[in-house]
């Protein structure tokens, strides 16, 4: 059995997949789950000695669970195509899984987000902490169609180093993602019995979202980029709730 499997979920990521796989080349195997790419993503991944499997679904938990089944490692590390494992995180992962006295069954990993560019000026002030590294036999699975979460049967630790997340690279891709994901988000809210959308719910949720991004997450610290991103988040949630309103009208 190999020691660690790096699992990457992709679709049309020919510009990002090579750097992503290069950053997890320390893994004993690299597994790419392709959601039906129409560009050179699969070709590039195979050239970099990744094992590529096709699996098409709008349920992100099912996709991650499929990757888990295909892995052969004692440990599994999940990385998205637009993420990079930093050198320090690389060292931390290798050291942790190689420690015979390791008491943890999984780890939280800190993630830095970069919006509309990859330089330091594009770095978002708020640092996330995500569960991404697990002992395979302790990971029961992923749950949630869109904002998926892992269920771990064990204790979690924390690693130094960062995942570097180069997301929202340009306005066109941002809007495309909103159009795609807002449909799923709205369906989830509809199926959970969300209260009827009325006019006052729109400004309320948009304002809450903007303030969370711009004030709580300190988006104001990075100037114009922070304002654009925070306004975009407000716009994105508006589209989700507008879709929900439209679906509720259709249910009548």
C-alpha positions as CSV (number, residue, x, y, z in Angstrom):
1,X,0.0,0.0,0.0
2,X,1.3,3.4,-0.9
3,X,1.7,5.9,2.0
4,X,-0.2,9.0,0.7
5,X,-2.6,9.7,-2.2
6,X,-3.1,13.2,-3.6
7,X,-6.7,13.6,-4.9
8,X,-7.6,16.4,-7.3
9,X,-11.1,17.1,-8.7
10,X,-11.0,18.9,-12.1
11,X,-12.9,20.1,-15.1
12,X,-11.4,22.2,-17.9
13,X,-8.4,23.3,-15.8
14,X,-5.6,23.0,-18.5
15,X,-4.1,26.3,-17.3
16,X,-3.9,25.2,-13.6
17,X,-3.5,21.4,-13.4
18,X,0.2,21.2,-14.1
19,X,1.2,23.5,-11.3
20,X,-1.3,21.9,-9.0
21,X,0.1,18.4,-9.6
22,X,3.7,19.6,-9.4
23,X,2.9,20.9,-5.9
24,X,1.7,17.5,-4.7
25,X,4.4,15.5,-6.6
26,X,5.7,14.3,-3.1
27,X,2.6,12.1,-2.9
28,X,3.1,8.4,-3.7
29,X,0.2,8.6,-6.1
30,X,-1.7,11.4,-7.7
31,X,-5.4,10.8,-8.6
32,X,-7.3,13.1,-10.9
33,X,-11.1,12.9,-11.0
34,X,-12.2,14.6,-14.2
35,X,-15.7,15.9,-14.5
36,X,-15.8,15.9,-18.3
37,X,-13.1,18.3,-19.4
38,X,-13.1,19.4,-23.0
39,X,-9.7,20.9,-23.0
40,X,-6.2,19.4,-22.4
41,X,-6.6,18.8,-18.7
42,X,-6.7,15.0,-18.9
43,X,-3.8,14.9,-21.4
44,X,-1.6,17.1,-19.1
45,X,-2.5,15.1,-16.0
46,X,-1.6,11.8,-17.7
47,X,1.7,13.2,-18.9
48,X,2.5,14.1,-15.2
49,X,1.9,10.4,-14.2
50,X,-1.5,11.0,-12.5
51,X,-4.1,8.3,-12.5
52,X,-7.1,9.9,-14.3
53,X,-10.7,8.7,-13.7
54,X,-13.8,10.2,-15.3
55,X,-16.8,10.9,-13.0
56,X,-19.5,13.4,-13.8
57,X,-21.8,14.7,-11.1
58,X,-23.0,18.0,-9.7
59,X,-22.7,16.5,-6.2
60,X,-19.2,17.4,-4.9
61,X,-19.4,14.9,-2.0
62,X,-20.0,12.0,-4.5
63,X,-17.0,13.2,-6.5
64,X,-14.7,13.3,-3.5
65,X,-16.0,9.9,-2.3
66,X,-15.3,8.5,-5.7
67,X,-11.7,9.7,-5.4
68,X,-11.4,8.2,-2.0
69,X,-12.5,4.8,-3.4
70,X,-9.9,5.0,-6.2
71,X,-7.0,5.9,-3.8
72,X,-4.7,3.2,-2.4
73,X,-2.8,5.3,0.2
74,X,-2.9,5.0,4.0
75,X,-3.4,8.8,3.9
76,X,-5.3,10.9,1.5
77,X,-4.7,14.6,0.7
78,X,-7.4,16.6,-1.1
79,X,-6.3,19.5,-3.3
80,X,-8.3,21.5,-5.8
81,X,-6.9,22.3,-9.3
82,X,-6.6,26.0,-8.4
83,X,-4.7,25.3,-5.2
84,X,-1.0,24.8,-4.5
85,X,0.7,23.1,-1.6
86,X,3.4,25.5,-0.3
87,X,6.9,24.1,0.4
88,X,6.4,24.4,4.2
89,X,3.1,22.6,4.0
90,X,4.8,19.9,1.9
91,X,7.3,19.4,4.7
92,X,4.6,19.3,7.4
93,X,2.5,16.7,5.6
94,X,5.5,14.4,5.0
95,X,6.7,14.8,8.6
96,X,3.3,14.2,10.1
97,X,2.3,11.1,8.2
98,X,5.8,9.6,8.7
99,X,5.6,10.1,12.5
100,X,5.0,6.6,14.0
101,X,3.8,8.2,17.2
102,X,1.3,10.4,15.4
103,X,-2.0,10.5,17.4
104,X,-4.0,12.4,14.8
105,X,-6.3,10.8,12.2
106,X,-6.7,14.0,10.1
107,X,-5.5,17.6,9.9
108,X,-6.8,21.1,9.4
109,X,-4.8,23.0,6.7
110,X,-4.7,26.8,6.5
111,X,-5.6,28.3,3.2
112,X,-4.7,31.6,1.7
113,X,-7.0,32.9,-1.0
114,X,-5.8,35.1,-3.9
115,X,-8.4,37.1,-5.9
116,X,-7.9,38.6,-9.3
117,X,-4.2,37.8,-9.4
118,X,-1.4,35.9,-7.8
119,X,0.8,38.5,-6.2
120,X,1.0,39.5,-2.6
121,X,-1.4,42.5,-3.2
122,X,-4.1,40.0,-4.2
123,X,-3.9,38.0,-1.0
124,X,-7.1,38.0,1.0
125,X,-6.6,39.0,4.6
126,X,-8.8,36.2,6.1
127,X,-7.1,32.8,6.4
128,X,-9.4,29.8,6.2
129,X,-8.8,26.4,8.0
130,X,-10.0,23.3,6.1
131,X,-10.0,19.6,6.7
132,X,-8.0,18.1,3.8
133,X,-5.6,15.5,5.1
134,X,-6.9,12.2,6.5
135,X,-6.0,8.6,7.4
136,X,-8.0,6.8,4.7
137,X,-9.5,4.2,7.2
138,X,-10.7,7.0,9.5
139,X,-12.5,9.1,6.8
140,X,-16.1,7.8,6.7
141,X,-16.9,10.0,3.7
142,X,-17.9,13.4,2.4
143,X,-21.4,14.9,2.9
144,X,-23.2,17.8,1.3
145,X,-24.0,18.4,-2.4
146,X,-22.1,21.7,-2.8
147,X,-20.4,22.8,0.4
148,X,-19.2,19.3,1.2
149,X,-17.8,18.4,4.6
150,X,-15.8,15.3,5.7
151,X,-16.9,13.0,8.5
152,X,-13.8,11.8,10.5
153,X,-13.8,9.0,13.0
154,X,-10.9,10.3,15.1
155,X,-8.9,13.3,16.4
156,X,-7.9,16.2,14.2
157,X,-4.7,18.3,14.4
158,X,-3.4,21.4,12.7
159,X,-0.5,21.8,10.2
160,X,1.8,24.7,9.6
161,X,2.2,26.0,6.0
162,X,-0.5,27.0,3.6
163,X,-2.6,25.9,0.7
164,X,-2.4,28.7,-1.8
165,X,-5.8,29.2,-3.5
166,X,-5.8,31.1,-6.8
167,X,-9.5,31.5,-7.2
168,X,-11.7,34.2,-8.9
169,X,-8.9,34.8,-11.5
170,X,-11.0,37.0,-13.7
171,X,-14.5,38.5,-13.8
172,X,-15.8,36.3,-16.6
173,X,-14.9,33.0,-14.8
174,X,-16.4,34.4,-11.6
175,X,-19.7,35.1,-13.2
176,X,-19.8,31.8,-15.0
177,X,-19.2,30.0,-11.6
178,X,-22.0,32.0,-10.0
179,X,-24.4,31.1,-12.8
180,X,-23.5,27.4,-12.4
181,X,-23.4,27.1,-8.6
182,X,-26.4,29.4,-7.8
183,X,-28.7,26.9,-9.5
184,X,-27.6,24.2,-7.0
185,X,-27.6,26.6,-4.1
186,X,-31.2,27.7,-4.9
187,X,-32.4,24.1,-5.3
188,X,-30.9,23.2,-1.9
189,X,-32.7,26.1,-0.2
190,X,-35.9,25.2,-2.0
191,X,-35.8,21.6,-1.0
192,X,-35.1,22.5,2.6
193,X,-38.3,24.6,2.8
194,X,-36.8,28.1,2.7
195,X,-39.3,30.8,3.6
196,X,-41.0,32.6,0.8
197,X,-38.7,35.2,-0.8
198,X,-40.1,38.7,-0.3
199,X,-38.5,42.0,-1.4
200,X,-36.9,42.8,2.0
201,X,-34.9,39.5,2.1
202,X,-32.8,40.6,-0.9
203,X,-31.2,43.7,0.6
204,X,-30.8,42.1,3.9
205,X,-28.9,39.0,2.7
206,X,-26.8,41.2,0.3
207,X,-25.8,43.6,3.0
208,X,-25.0,40.8,5.5
209,X,-22.8,39.1,2.8
210,X,-21.0,42.4,1.9
211,X,-20.3,43.3,5.5
212,X,-19.0,39.8,6.2
213,X,-16.6,40.0,3.3
214,X,-15.5,43.6,3.5
215,X,-15.5,44.1,7.3
216,X,-15.3,40.8,9.2
217,X,-12.9,39.2,6.7
218,X,-11.1,42.6,6.4
219,X,-11.4,42.9,2.6
220,X,-11.0,46.6,2.9
221,X,-7.3,46.1,3.6
222,X,-6.5,45.3,0.0
223,X,-8.2,48.3,-1.5
224,X,-10.0,48.0,-4.9
225,X,-9.6,44.3,-5.1
226,X,-11.3,43.9,-1.7
227,X,-14.2,46.1,-2.7
228,X,-14.7,44.3,-6.0
229,X,-14.6,40.9,-4.3
230,X,-17.0,41.9,-1.5
231,X,-19.4,43.4,-4.0
232,X,-19.2,40.3,-6.1
233,X,-20.0,38.1,-3.1
234,X,-23.1,40.3,-2.5
235,X,-24.0,40.0,-6.2
236,X,-23.5,36.2,-6.1
237,X,-25.9,35.7,-3.2
238,X,-28.4,38.0,-4.9
239,X,-28.4,35.7,-7.9
240,X,-28.9,32.6,-5.7
241,X,-31.9,34.1,-4.0
242,X,-33.3,35.5,-7.2
243,X,-33.2,31.9,-8.6
244,X,-34.9,30.7,-5.4
245,X,-37.6,33.3,-5.8
246,X,-38.1,32.2,-9.4
247,X,-38.3,28.5,-8.3
248,X,-40.8,29.4,-5.6
249,X,-43.0,31.1,-8.2
250,X,-42.9,28.0,-10.3
251,X,-44.0,25.8,-7.5
252,X,-47.4,27.6,-7.2
